[in-house]
Amino acid sequence: MLPLVALVGRPNVGKSTLFNALTRTRDALVHDQPGVTRDRHYGVCRLIEGREFVLVDTGGIAGEDEGLAGLTAQQARAGAEEADLVLFVVDGREGPSGLDQDILGWLRRTAKPVLLVINKIDGVDEDAALADFARFGLPVVLPVSAAHRQGLDDLLDEVLARLPEDGDAAVLEHDPERIAIAFVGRPNVGKSTLVNRLLGEERMIASDVPGTTRDSIAVDLERDGRKYRLIDTAGIRRKSRVEEAIEKFSVIKTLQSIAVCEVAVVMLDASEGVTDQDATVLGHVLESGRALVVAVNKWDGLSTYQREQVQALLSRKLAFVEWAEVVFISAKHGSGLKELFRAIHRAHASATREFTTSEVTKALEIAYDSFPPPAVRGHAAKMRYAHPGGSNPPVFIVHGTRLRSLPDSYRRYLENFFRKRFKLVGTPIRFEFREGSNPYEGKKNELTERQIQRKRRLMRHVKRK
């Protein structure tokens, strides 16, 4: 376990920029607009070998207790209270403010060790900035420029000098034993509420305001003896309605989360049915090849008639992903979560199943004998053998001749046959068709001297006839 350092301050002082500089990543969203960061974001600083520590980026404390600003402040305070050391980040260009003074007063009441970090020191008089913040009475004041990586060495020395050797913070490292699950969907379908319900705490900010979640936040969970990594993502709206730059970055982070997860849980709003944007989100998951589970949220608020109508609509509009399991849940009340995890396990097992060349070739032979491919221009494709080509999603490589002439209908037949034979649910299947090359292509047939003489005698005989 590693010690934990929290970045705390008012909005738009450069906490996320400092987080990215210390972790050498671009995990935290950075923008000139205040209030970009809302949830807690964790990373590991490894700038000094052997002295790693966990860094948590928090949202700006705006001095409000209501609405999103109040929820963001609660998350920031939670991050500071669990930390071994707090970096109080202020803006060196704007100077001290009354809000900075209020935040410092709260930090003193927590009895946590605090270092004052004056950011954005580039382009200003450093001595004047230090003099302005001298009124805070903190013994250690560190001027830095996170955007230009100035003063980070002195900052690290002071941080490491005050950190214990061991802490209580877990590290979000790649763990093959954990199933990475990304919760994706339109805004305000209940993704953060579901993650909070699974964790048993208000880890994510959940609000009725669409677009509350702006970044992709990963949290580890252990449930019934199995390990998971839950990834809460920002909602994906129609491209025509995405105007702000920060929202575009949020969509990019969501697509990246889909690419790195193992199972994508696409959440739908039962009261709204399947919209065109839901189909777009499903399309992103299909393009990435991830295992898929469809979770229909807010199911508890529907009448029996409404449920029948929604089920009929789902069977019609989700026909292009009929292999994906549909689970009806209530993230608010926790119903249907056991069925959701069962569907996740089945999808993950199908997506990561390992196949042998013999069983894949046998399945191809049975499919070919049961329904041979149609002839195109008098010739039919011949499939000789197949072998596995990858997992998550399962890839099958088929070798033969004239495979380019296979119609799409026959390719779908092979996919459905393999899915039924191997009992694959919740995962797409991909086929790669490879034709053998002609060994004589491009080679000229050179005749021997004896063949040339024989050809001449034959031609003379033909002419006499």
N, C-alpha and C positions, 0 to 999 in steps of 0.2 A: 504494500500500500504506500502511496506517495502523499506528501503534504499538499495542502490546497491553498492557493492564493486567489483572492477575489479582487476584481476590478470594479470599483464603485465610484459613482459621481453623477452629476446632473447630465441631462441630454446634450449630445453633440460636443463632448469634450475630447473625443478620440479614443474611447475605451476599446472599441472594436478594432481600430487601426493598430493600437498597441497590442491587442490580443493576437492579431495576425502576425505582427512583427516578432513577438516572442515565441510563437508556436511555429513560425515559418510556414504558414498555411494561408489559404484564402477562405477558410471555413466561415468566418463571420462576415455578414453583409456590412458593407461600408458605403455611406452616402452622406452628402452634405445636409440632407434633411434630418431634423432632430427626431428622436424617438424611433429610429429604425429597429434597434434591438429591443425585444420585448421579453422573450424567454431566456432562461439561463443556457449558456453554451459552454461546453467543457472542451479543453484541449490540453496537450502536454507540451511543456517547454523542455527542449533537449539541447539548448545552446551550449551547455557545459556538460561534458560527458561524465556520467556517474552522479550527477546532482539534478536529476529530473524532478519536476514538480508539476502538479495539475493546476491549470489556470482556468478560471471561470469568468466569462464575460457576462455582465449583467446589463439590464436596461437602465436608461437614465431615470433618476429620481427627480420628478418634476414638481414635487411639493403638493401634489393632489392626492386625495384619498378615494376619489370616486372614479368610475369608468375604467377605461383601459389604462390610463396613467396610474390610477391607484393599484390595479392588478400588477402592472409592471414594477411599481415600487415594492410591492410585496415579494415578488420574485427576487428583486435585487437585495432586499433585506435578508431573505432566506439564504441567498448565496453568501452574504457577508457573515451571517451567524454560524455557518458550518465551516468557515475558512480558518486556517491557522494564521494567516496574515492578510491584511487588507491594504490594497494600493488605492489611495484616495486620489483620483485623477481630476485635475482642474485645468482650466483653459488659461494659458499664459498670455494670450493676446487680449482677452476680454478682462482679465484681472479677477479679483475676488468678488463674490456676490453674496447677497443675503441667503440665497439658497445653499451655496457652498457652506456657509456658516451653520445653517440648520443641519445639513448632512453630517458635518463634523461633530456637532453636538450629539447627534444620535450615535455616531461611531464611538465616541468616548463612553457613552453609556453601555455599549456592548462589551467594553473591557478587552477588545481585540487589539493586538499590536497594529499600528497604522503607520504607513509611510506616505508622505505627501509627494505626488508626482505632478510636476508642472509641465503639461504637454504644450505642443505648438510653440516651442521656444525659438524656432528658427525665424529670423527676420525681425526679432524684437530685442531690446536691451535686456540681457540676461540678469544683470545686477538689479535693474529696476523691477523686473518680475519677481525676483527673490525677495526684494524689499517689500513689495506689495503683499506677499503672502506670509510675511514674517509675523503678522498679527495673529495668525492661527496658532502660534506657539508650539508647533511640532518640531521635535529635535532634528529630524532627518527630512531634508527637502531635496528632491532630485529633479533638476531640469532636463527634459528630454524632448525629442521630436520624433514621434513614432513614425510619421510619414517618411522621414529621411533617415531613420535608424540612428539618430544621434543620442548619445548618453545612455544607451542600453547596457553597455558594459558596467558602468557604475551602478545602474539600477539592479543588475543581476547580482553584483557583489553584495549590495545591501540586503537584497531579498534572501540570498542563500545564507548570509550570516545570521539571519533571524529565524530560519526555518528549522524545524526538528528533522532528524534523520528519517523518521517514519511518520506517516500520517494515516488518515482514515479514508482517503479518497481512492476510489477504484479507477483504473485506467481503461478507457474505451479502446482497447487494442483489438486487432482481428483475432477472432476466436472461431476456429472451424466447428466447435461444438455448439455454437449459438446459431439459431435460425434468425437471419435478418429479415424483419417484416416491415415493409413500408406501407403506411396508411395514406392513401391518395384519394382525391375526388374534388368536387367543386367546393367553393367556399361555403362554410356554414352547414356542412352535412354532419358534423359531430366527430371529426377526427381527433381533436384534442380532448374532447370529453371522453372518448373511448380509451385513449391512452391513459388519462388520469384514472379512469375506472379500473383499468388493468393494474396500474401501479399502486392503487390504494391511497393516493395523495394528489394534491393539486400541483402537480409538477409542471403542467403546461397551462398557459393562460387560455381559458375557455370563455367565450363571450358570444352574445347574439349578434354582434357586429361582424358582417362578412369580412374576411381578409385579416382576422386578428393575428393568425400565425403568419409570419413573414419569412422565417428561416426553417431549415430542416434540422430538427433536434433529435439526437439519438440517445436512448436510455436503455440500460440493461435491465433485464427482468428474469427471475427464476420462478417458475410456476410448476407445481406438481413434479419436481425433480428434473425438469428440463429447462434449458437456458435459451433466452431469446434476446434479440436486440430490436427494440421498437423504435421506429423512425416516424416522427410526426412531421408532416410536410405542409407547405402552404397550399391553399386551394388554387386550382387551375381554372381560370375564366376563359371566355372566348377571346381570341387574339384581338378582335376589333375593339374590345372593351378594356384591354390592358394598355393604359396610357402612361402611368408613372414608371420611371426607370427602375425604381426600387421593386415594383411589382414584376417587372420583366426579370430582374435578377432572382426573385423568389421562384418564378416558374422554372428558371434554369436550374436552381438548386433542387427543385422537386424532381425534374427529369433526371438529374444526376443521382438522386436517391433511388429512383426506380431502377436505374442501371446497376447500382451496387447491391441492391437487396436480393434476397432469394425468393421471397414470396411477396407479391403485391396484393394488398387488400383494398379493392376499389369500393368506396362507400357511396351508397345512394340514399337519397331522402325518400322514404316511403310515401310521404304526403305529396311529392312532386312527380313520382314515377321516374322513368328513364328519359332524360333530356338529350338533346343533340350534343351538349357539352360532356355529358356522361359517356357517350359513345366515343368522343374524342379522347377522353382520358383512358378508356379501354384500349383505344388504338395505340396510344403511347406505350402501354404495358405490352401489347402484342408485338410491337416493333422491337422492344428490348428483349423479348423472349422469356420474360419472367413467369414463374408460376402465378396463378391468379385465383383469388377467391373474391366473390361479390358479396358484400355485406349490406343488406338493406336495413338502414337505421330508422329509428322513430316508429317502429312497428307497433309499439304498445298503444299509440294514440289513434289507431284506425279501428273502425267498426268491422264486423264480419263481411258486410257487402263490399266495403272499401278494400279489404284484404283480397277478396276474390278478384276484384277488378285489377289490383296491382299485380297479382300473380299472373293473370292473363296477359297483361301488358309486358311483363318481364319475359314470359315465354316467347312472345312475338319479337320484341326488340333486342333480346340477347341471343337470338338464334345463331349469330356469327361466332359466339363463344359458348355454345351449348355444352362444351366439355367442362366448363367452369362450374363449381358448386356455388349455389346461392343460399346464403344463411340470413335469417331474419333475426335482428337483434334490437336491443334498446341500450344504447351506451349510457343513458342517464340512469336507468334502473338496474343495469347489469344482466338483463335476461338474454339468453342465447349465446353467451360467451363460451360455454363449454362446447357447443356445436361449432362455433367459429374456430376454436383451436383444433378440433378434430379435422375440420376441413383443411386447415393450414397444414397439419401433419400429413394428410393424404396427398395434398398438392406437392409438398416438399419431397415426400418419398418418391412420388412419380417423376418429378423433375430431376432428381439426383440418382435415380436407379442406374445401376451398371448392367450392361448387356454383354453377351459373348457373341462372337462372330457366327458360331454355329446356330444359335437360336434365332438370330436375326435373319440369316440365310434361309433357315427352315421356314420362318414366317413368310419370307418373300416367295419361296417356292409354292407354298399353299395358296397365297393370294394370287399368284400367276396362274396356277392350275385351275383355281375356282373361277376366275374371270380374266382371261387373257386380254391384253391391250388390243384395241381396234387397229386394223390395217390402215395405213396412210400411204396413198399412191401405190397400192399393191404390196406394200411391205409393212410388217409389224415389228414393233420394238421387241428386242430380246433382252431379258434381265438375267444375268448369269449368277451373281452372288451379291451379298450386302454385308456390311460390317458397321459397328457403332462408330460415330465420329465425334462424340462429345455429350455433355450432360448440361442440364439447366440452361436451355431446354434440351431434351434428347434429340440427337442428330443421327440420322441413318444415311449412310453413303451407299448408293446402289451403282453397280458396275454392269455394263452391257453395251449393246449396239442400238443405234437409231433411237436413243432415249430422248433426243430433242423433239421427236414427233409425238411424245406422250401428251395427250390432251389434259387440260386442267381437271376435267371430271375424273380421269383415271388417277391423277395424283391425289385428289381428295379421297378416292376409294382406298388407295394405299394407306393414307393417313388414318382413316376410320378403321380399317382392318387392323393396323398395328395397335391403335388405341384400344380396340376391343380385345385383341388377343393378349396384350400385356397388361390390361386393366389400368391404363394410365388415365388419371383424372386430374383436372386442375392445372394442366401444363400444355403449352403448345408443342407441336412436333414438327421438326424440319427434315426435309429430304434433300440430299445432294445427288444428282445424277451425273455419272462420269462415263463417257464413252471411251473405249479403247482406241488408241491411235493405229492407223494403218502402217505396218512396218515398211511397206514398199512405196509409201507416198514420197514423191520428189526424187525417186531413184530411176535412172534410165537403164533400160535393159540392153546391155552391150552384148552383141553377138560375137561368138568365136569365129575363127577363120573357117573351120569346118562347117559351121552353121551358115556362113555366108555363101560358100560353094554349093551347099545343098539348096539354098534358096534360089541361086542362079539357075541350077539345073531344073528346078521345079518351074521357074518362070519360062524357060525355053520350051519345056514340055507343054505348058499352057498355051503358048503362042502357036505351036504346031497344030494344036487342036483347032 
